[in-house]
Amino acid sequence: MVLAIDSARYGLLQSVVDPDGYKRSVQRFREADILLPTFAQLADPSTIPGEIRDALNGVGRNEAHPLNLFRVHWYNGWDSSGQVEVPEHVVLPSELTGVDARIVLVFGNRFPMIGAHKVLAAYSCLVPRVVSGQFDPTRHRAIWPSTGNYARGGIAISRLMQSRGVAVLPENMSKERFDWLDAWVPNPDDVIRTPGSESNVKEIYDACNELEKDPGNFILNQFSEFANHIGHYTVTGRALGHVFESMLADDPQLKLAAVTVASGSAGTLGAGDRLKDDFDAKIVAVEALECPTMLYNGYGEHNIQGIGDKHIPLIHNVMNTDIAAGISDEATDGLNLVFTTDAGKRYLVERLGVGAEIVDQLRHFGFSSICNMLAAIKTAKQLDLSHDDVVISVATDGSELYVSEKEQLLAAEHPAGFADIHAAEIVARHLTGANTEHLEELDSVGRNRIFNLGYYTWVEQQGVSVEDFDVRRDQAFWNHLHTMAPGWDAMIAEFNAATGVSV
């Protein structure tokens, strides 16, 4: 049953299936001096050869340079071009969170080129297709459907791999995302704007179904590419576990109680599977309250960019998820103002007693990062966690991607200026006032309800077979997926040897 899924369709090949495409890719990468990192190297960058790390010192983190593939990991420093020993993170104090549990967010805006960890998802999805010969950069366009950061990550990875990439994303995403695409995409026709915003993923799928009629277009759908899950299980899960282990070294009494992840494609939830395997942590899947698909089979529009898409991703291991939680975009919009304005930061320091150095770190929280933080707080309250408990999550991207959204909100709701009283109201309502409403601890009935909801997207709309859909109920299927990265690493090593590229 584990191997019954269509491996070619879902990017799970472990051997070369198109020798001619493979040869053309090898030639392209040889000519362009492209060397591919293994998943093991991205999971533990200390294993990247010294000559590559030395060469990276001469390459800017945001350059379209193939060596930046070796920066697609969690160990980049914010203020330096080198690697850090432990992924950079912040442990939020109880003065801010209002709970005893230690809430930890690991910074995603340290990733190269796009300032968000979705570039890892893009690499994870494309590289198995390349080393199996399925994707041929000499004849394929890589199509990256997304609600924002994954499309940008796909464009970046495509550029580094000397391939043509196409971003497909809703037209109402933040201005900063489109500004970045304008700078990185040579052909404006390679940015396809679909109707709507966060919740309009069906429209993205419709556009991709049209594009797929051209055999030169290769769709890399993050919502159904299991390599997205595997990459995060292997790389992100290891990085988050390393952060917890560094805390455990200082305080052996700590327990990793939960990991909270806002679900867009559900790729990062794969890290939760790893943390459950390694530390028995509970997995909390988070969505926008304005689009409460998991909690209430609901729908709607919201502004937590990158999550909440009116459907259940195919790569979400629903039957291993312990809690579903909803966070309002009113909370994330409002707290973004608190975390990034002088009045808001002053209120946190002077009235809540939060250290200035912690408040300074909050600028590294984008909308979904704040969402993850609030879900961690709700989880700590629901589970009655203590000072010895840790809830970990990711700060997917930073506030720098939402400056235009901030300006629009200030103009609309605070035309006379954002003052301490406004910060106090937002904090009281959404931070210190965070409660356990819109949170469900899942039993088998709850898990099956959420799992079954995916049928209507994947089987009825997208042509997934019932067999491929149902095999995902069994944890044996996911356990098999978690063994696949070493096989891809061997294929990457063979591919690199064939190109003969060295630094």
Disulfide bonds with the S-S distance in Angstrom:
none
